[in-house]
Amino acid sequence: MKKILIIDDEVNVALLLSKFLTRNGFDVTTAATGANGLEFLKNGSFDLVLCDFRLEDTDGREMLKTIKSQYPKTGVIIITGYSDIKMAVELIKMGAYDYITKPLYPDEILNTINKAFETHHALVDEPEGSVMVSKPSNGKKPQLPNSEFVVGSSRAAKELARQIELVAPTNYSVIILGESGTGKESAAKNIHLHSQRASMPFIAMDCGSLTKELAASEFFGHEKGSFTGALYTKIGHFEMANGGTLFLDEVGNLSYDIQAALLRTVQERKVKRIGSTKEIDLDVRIIIATNENLQDGISKGRFREDLYHRFNEFTIYMPALRELGSDIMLLANHFLQMANAELNRNVQGFSPEVEECFMNYRWAGNIRELKNVVRRATLITEGDVIQLKALPLEISNYRASAVPEPSYTAVAAEEPVAARESRHDLKNAAQEAEYDTILKVLREVNFNKTKAAEILNIDRKTLYNKMKAINLSK
């Protein structure tokens, strides 16, 4: 359960907000002063802080500085009055995830908090891939690779690290190409962290999950009352990333109209919120990622050629996991350590059969798939070493050319009684069938979520929710 700390000297507001968030599944603590809030943070771990900008003993700026310096993995959302919006924007540049204006609306609060948990913590988590590098420290120029994170020794991993080191200090726009699950967002974060913009915001935006109606508001923001449902002033992603880096994932899914508006913003380096006449100067580095062929999209009239050339100042290719050779086991052991820490387990490693299986398997889902497989195997392993029976059958059976395929009966016979009973439970069986179907379709379309949703006959939002529920989406 996610833990939230509310710091607000209006007791009634804090109480109502606490009750609302508790009903929505959060573990909530309230504090009436900044000092009291910092005491709670000192004595316990919180995932997110909702902090009123105007407190009796301090203000949001000082609270943000203290929280980000002492508890860097804790997200911060500022609660502010309409007159404090300019300051709230400055606080976002200082590291706050977002702000909420008073009066408070439940849907807005819940939406902002959920987005914070989906995106904010990704900025401080370890990267998923063997080719990632560490955050710079002490103001010194970072060196790639760095031992803080797992760095591969394969030729493909070293080449990627070299390209990140080469382009990071520049202001070039970058296109990151690669299959789904190869760690494109992690690469973008590392470019940002090794640039002169490292102290400024890194804002990630999933263009694939945007509807045409919401895209303009998400990109450019809107003023309160500018359209039906605009209950509050919203800062767009461009404005949030001002001074830093804006990462656009699955950019090929944007509608042609939004591409035109995006081109104008990129060219003029200015943004104007919906419903406003004021233009805001921008200084934003743009990194985009795609697993689609944008050149093919250009030839078919789905993607603007002029926008493509605006983005294409430098191109990075993310190697597929199967191209990383022995780095596969380096990654697997890294994810095993992460899973042990998460699950409070002490699994020591992998059997020789599992290592051979991992090296032979194709890994259509790449690093993301490997991470999920190791995490699942760590959970169900009872001994010190992960054995073949802990792997999904589609993976363990993949090494059929090397060893006889384990029969379903033989595998089942070695399972604990509780596991066999769980497997025969109808609810679990239905969930497993749905998981298998979704994963199969995603692999068939190379994890293109738009195509997968069409084949599964569901909308993209439903697919994203199902992928999130089964840990297939990051």
Secondary structure, DSSP 8 states (H G I E B T S, - for coil): --EEEEE-S-HHHHHHHHHHHHHTT-EEEEESSHHHHHHHHHHS--SEEEEESB-SS-BHHHHHHHHHHH-TTSEEEEEE-GGGHHHHHHHHHHT--EEEESS--HHHHHHHHHHIIIIIGGGTS--SSTB------TT----SS-TTS-B--SHHHHHHHHHHHHHTTS---EEEE--TTS-HHHHHHHHHHTSTTTTS-EEEEEGGG--HHHHHHHHHEE-TTSSTT--S-EE-HHHHTTTSEEEEESGGGS-HHHHHHHHHHHHHTEE--BT----EE---EEEEEESS-HHHHHHTTSS-HHHHHHHTTEEEE---GGGSTTHHHHHHHHHHHHHHHHHT----EE-HHHHHHHHHS--TTHHHHHHHHHHHHHHH--SSEE-GGGS-HHHHGGGTTTS----HHHHHHTS-HHHHHHHH-HHHHHHHHHHHHHHHHHHHTTT-HHHHHHHHTS-HHHHHHHHHHTT---
